[in-house]
Amino acid sequence: MNSFWIILFHTFLSKFKTKSFLITTAITLILVIALTNLTTIIETFSGEDEKTEVAVIDQSSSLLPVIQEAIQTMNEDVKLISFEESEELAKKEVEEGNYSGLLIVDVDSSKLPVATYYTMDIAESSLSDNLLNSIQLVKNQLAANQLNLTNEQLVKLNEPVSFEKIALVKDAKTEEELSQARGLVYILLFLIYFAVVLYSGMIATEVATEKSSRVMEILISSVSPIKHMFAKILGVGLLSLTQLALLMIVGYFSLTSNDSMGSMEGFLGFSEVPVSTIIYAAIFFILGYFLYATLAALLGSLVSRIEDVQQMITPMTLLIVAGFMIAMFGLSAPDNTFVTITSYIPFFTPMLMFMRVGMLNLAFWEPILGIIILVATIMILAIFGARVYKGGVLMYGKSNSYKDIKKALQLTKKE
């Protein structure tokens, strides 16, 4: 048993000390800090006192003042400037960068505003959206005046309709509870996806690297292939938990250090997430990792060259992508029959079953059945994988076909 722990911690420390791991972690931490302070960074580069100037040709001779007043309520940094020269000269001023855009306003036959906006790049939509909303507000006001509507009547007309959704199913989650759960579901889905893709590939590469350097021949003489396989899986698993914990801690403190924490909590929905949902999140994350990690170790043992690893694990990666895409679809339709059925397929269960747990009030037996299916699949895959691994680590030469599983099993029987 001592050899098991030696391999486990050697795998962890050797990977932890590599330049690639340290550089990747550092870059990811920088990205986390940047994303959690994105608003502050944008404000720093844009400048708080910087005004966006738009040239306006008012062909109606009456709309500009009311549009100016309307846009100030939406964005104080946008300044509309009356342009008295020709339209062609105004366009030239925009091209030279003197104005952010040119707005031409007029009234139609109904005495309601119409507008044309010229800008160098229509991909930048925030300014044009502000102008559109301002003109729409003016149009509503003018139309109300034509119909002799009072301000109170206009407010009543634009008031959102009261629309309450009530589920007839007993104990169904409310809209607020769904919003609270959705953030955690989103984050766990991405964690499972990236952790499985990144760390499972790392396991397969680690095994292939040892085989290519012929170190495996020495290791097999001192420790059983089964111990070696699970030591690799747990070693990389410990590494992944260390990296994820570091990212989450830095992300949390980065959020709490700025004013966005309150809004982020509301958006992600962590304020009142049930403890049971968090427990299920941890269970399905761990089981999902072990499921794919065991499969990755099996596949990694079949190749002798690092170049062949990616080709061998591509079908496994496609399974992860398929589960992730179904889960994304399921977020808007968690009770869909297709989603329900596929949530019991072991390779999709970690993502789909947790998504359903977070979004629906499932019967107690459903997630438990999903956990049992996962555990059973991991055990079967571990037993079968250990046999393949035992023979696979002794196979050398060009080996990048799934037919090599049979060869690995034959080598195991000969021992």
N, C-alpha and C positions, 0 to 999 in steps of 0.2 A: 504493500500500500504506500510505502514511503516513496517509491519510484513514481507513483501516480502524482503525488504532490510536487515532486521535483520537476516533472514535465509541465504540470499545470502552471507553476509560478515562473518557470523558465520561459514558457510561451508568453505569459503575461508581460514579464519584465523585458524580454527581448523585443517584443512588439512596441511596448511603451517607450523604450529608449530610442527607437528608430527615428531618423530625421523626418521621414515622410509622415509618421504619426504625429510628431510634435508640430511640424509645420502645418499639417492639415487641421489639427486641433486649434492652433493659434489663429489661422485664417478664419475658421468657423466661429471662434469666439469674437473676433473682430466684426464679422458679419452679424452675429447676434446682437452685439452692442450697437452697431449701426442701425439695424432694423428697429430695435426698441427705442432708439432716439431719432427716428427718421424725421419726425416733425421738426424737432429742434435743428437738425442738420439742414433741412430745406430752408427754414427761416433764416439761418445763418448765412447761407449762400445767396438767398434772394434779397436779403436786406429788408428790415422792417419799414424803413422810410422811403423805399423805392416806389415810385408811382408809375403805373402803366398808362400811357397816354394814347388815346384813340382819336383820330381826326373824324369829325362828323360834318357831313353836308346835309343840312336840314332843308329839303326842298318844300316842306310844308310851312316853314317859318314859325312853327308853333310847338313842335314836338320835343325839341332838344331840352328845354328846361325841365319838363316833367320826366323825361328819360334820365337826365342827370340826377334828379332827386330820387328816382326809383333805384338806380344802380348804386347809389351811396348806401342804401339800406342793405345791399347784398355784399358789396366789396368796396371798402373805402379807398383801396389802393388804385382803383380804376378811375381815371380822369378823362372825361369827354371834352374835347376842345373843338369849338366851332371853326370850320375851315371855309373861308369865303371865296377861295380861288376855284379854279376849274377842277373837274374830277380827275383829269389826266395828271395834273400837277400834284394832286393829293396822292395818287397812286405812286408817283415818282418819289414823293416824300417817304412813303411806306417802304419802298424798295431800298432807299438810302438809310433806313433805320431810324428816321426821325420820329416815326409813329409806329405803334404796334399793329395798327390796322386802320382801315377806312370804313366808316359806317355811313351809308346813305339811307336816309329815312324820308318817307313821304306818306300821304294818305290815299286810300283807294276811293272808289265811288261811294262807299258807305261811310266815309270820313273816319276810317279806322287805319291804324298805322301798318305800313309794309316796310320792309328793310332789306338791304343788301349789304353784306359784309365782305370786304376784301382784306386778305392777310397773306403773308408770305408762305405760311404753312398751316393748312387746316387740321393737321394732326394734333396741334395744341388746342384743345377744346375748352379748357376752363374759362378763358376770356370770352369766347364766343357764346358759351352757355350762360355766362353772367349777363351778356348783352341781350340774348334771346329772352331770358327770364324777365329782365327789366322791361323790355318792349311788350312782352305778354302781359305784364302787370298793368302797363299803361293802356293797352288795348282793352283789358277787362274793365278798367275804370271808365274809359270813354264809352264803351258799349253800355255800361250800367247807366251812365248819364243820359245816353240816347233813349234808354228805356225807362227813364225817370225812376231808377232804383236808388234807394237810400244806401248809405254805407252799411247799415245793419243788414239790409236785404242782400247786399253784395257779399258780405261775410257769411251770411247764412247759405247763400248759393254755392260758395266755394268751400264750405265746411265739409270735411270728409264724412262719408257715410258710416254710420255705426254698424259694424260687421263683427259679430262675435262668433267664434267657432267653438262648439260644444260637442264633445265625443259622447256617443251613446253607450260605448263599451265601458263597463264598470272599471273604475280605477285607471282609466286612460290618462296619459300625461297631458297637462295643460300646455298652452302655447308658451308660457313663461318657462315651464320645466323643460320643454323641448329646446328652447333657446339656450338654457343653462347647460344642457347636456351636449349640444351640438359642438361647442368649442372643444371640449375634452375629446369627443369622438374624432374631430378633425385632427387634433394633435396626435392622438394615439395611432390613427391610421398612417400618418406620415412617419411617425417613429418606427412602427412595425415595418413599413415599406423600406425606409432607408437603412434601418438596422439590419434587416434580413439581407438586402442586396449587398450592403457594404461588408458586413462581418461574416456572412456565409461565404462570400467570395474570398475573404481573407483566410478562412479556414482551409478552403480548397487549395489556395495558393501556398499556404504554409506547408501542407502535406506534400504538394508537388515539388516545392523547393527542396525539402529534405530528401526526397527521392532522387532529384536531379543531382544532388551533391553526394549521393551514396551514403549519407548519414543514417538512413533508415535501416541499412543492414546491421549497423552497430546497435541501434536502438532496439531492434526486434530481438536481438540476442540477450538483452537484459531486461526487457519489459514486454508484456503481452500486447499484441496489436489492439485488443479491446480497451485496455487501460490507456494505451497511447491515444486512441481515437477520442475517448471521453475527456482525457486530460487536455487535448487540443481544444475541444468544444468548450469546456469550462474556462480554460485560460483566455480564449478570445472573448467568451461571454463576460468574464470579469473585466476585461479591457473595455468592452463596449459599454458596460454599466458605469465604469469610471468616467469615460468620455461623456456619456449622456448626462450623468450627474453633474459634471463640471459645467456643461453647457446650460443646464437648467438652473443651476445656482447663479451663474453669471447673468443669465437672462432675467431671473427674478429680481436680483439686486439692481440690475440696470433699469428695469421697469419701475421699481419702487423709488429710484432716485430722481425720477422726473414726474411731471404732472399727468402723464398719460396712463398711470396705473389704474385710476378709477374707471376710465372709459374702456381700457383693455379688459378689465375684469367683467364689465358688463357685456362686452362683445364676445369674449371667449366663454363666458358663462361659468366661471369657477366659484361664484359666490355661494351657491346653494346646491352644489353637486352632491347627490347621496353618497354616503360612504361605501355602500355596496357597489356602486358604479366604479369607484376608484379601485376597489378590490378586484373587480372583474377586469379592469384595465390592466392591472399588474399581472394577473393570472394569464390572460390571453397573450400579453406581450411576451412573457417568459416561455409559455408553451409554444408560441409561434416561432420564437427564436430557436428553441431546441429541435423543433420539427425540421426546419430548413437547415439548421446547422448540422444535424445528423446526416441529412441527405447530401449536404455539401461535402462533408468529410468522406462519405462513401464515394462520391463522384471524383473528388480530388485524389483519392487513392488509385484511381484507374489511369491517371496520366503521369507521364514521366518528365514532361517538359512544361515549364511555366506557360509557354505560348499556347498550349492546348487547353489550359484551364477554362478560359472564357468560353470556348466552343462547347466544352463539356457541360458547363453549368447554365448555358443559355436557356434550355427548356425550363429549368427551375426558375430562372429569372422571369420568364414569360408567365409562369404560374402566378408569381407574386404580382406582376403587372395586371394580370387578368383579375385577381382578387381585389386589387386596389381600385380598378376601374368599376367593378361591380359595386364596391362599397361606396364610391362617389355617387353612382346612380342611386344607390339605396338610401342615401341621406335625404333625398326628396320623396322616396317611396319605400320606407323601411318595411312595410307590410306586404310588398309585392310578392307574389307566389314564387317567382324565379329567384328572388333574393332569399326567401325563406328556405327553399330547397337547397340552393348552393351553400347556404350557411352551415349545412351539415356535411359538406364535402371537406375532409380534413385540411387540405391545402388552402382552402378559403376560410375555414372556420375562425382563425384568429382575428381576422379583420371583419368579416361579415357578422359573426355572432356577437362580437362586442358592439358593432354598430347598431344591431337590433336591440341589444340590452340597453344601450344608451338612449335610443330613440323611442322604444316601446316599453310597455309594461308586460313583459313576457311571463308566462307561467314558470314557476320555479324550476320545473324539470327541463325546460328548454336549454338554458345556458349550462346546466349541470350535464345534460346529455352531450352538449358540445364539448365540454371539458373532458368527459369520459372518452369521447371519440378521439380527441386530440391525444390524450394520454395513451390510449390503446394503440393509435397509429405510431406514436413516438416509440413505444415499446417494440412493436413489430418491426419498425424501420431500424431500431437500434440492434435488435437480434439479427435481422437479415443484413443490416449494414456492417455489423461487426464481422460477420463471416466474409462478406465481400471485401471489407477493409483488410482483413487478415491475409487474404490472398492477393489483393490489389497492390498492397505496399511492396510486394515482392516481384511485381511485374515491371519490366523495363522495356525500353524500345518505344517505337511509335505506337501509341495506344490512345486513341481518341474516339472510340466507338462504344456504344452501349452493349455490343456483343461481348465486350471484354468482361462484363459482369459474370458471364458463364465461365470464362477462363479463370477469373479470380476465385469463384466457388470451387472449381476443380483443383486449384492449387491448395485451397484450404483443406480439402478432403485428403490430399496426399500427405499432409503433415501428421 
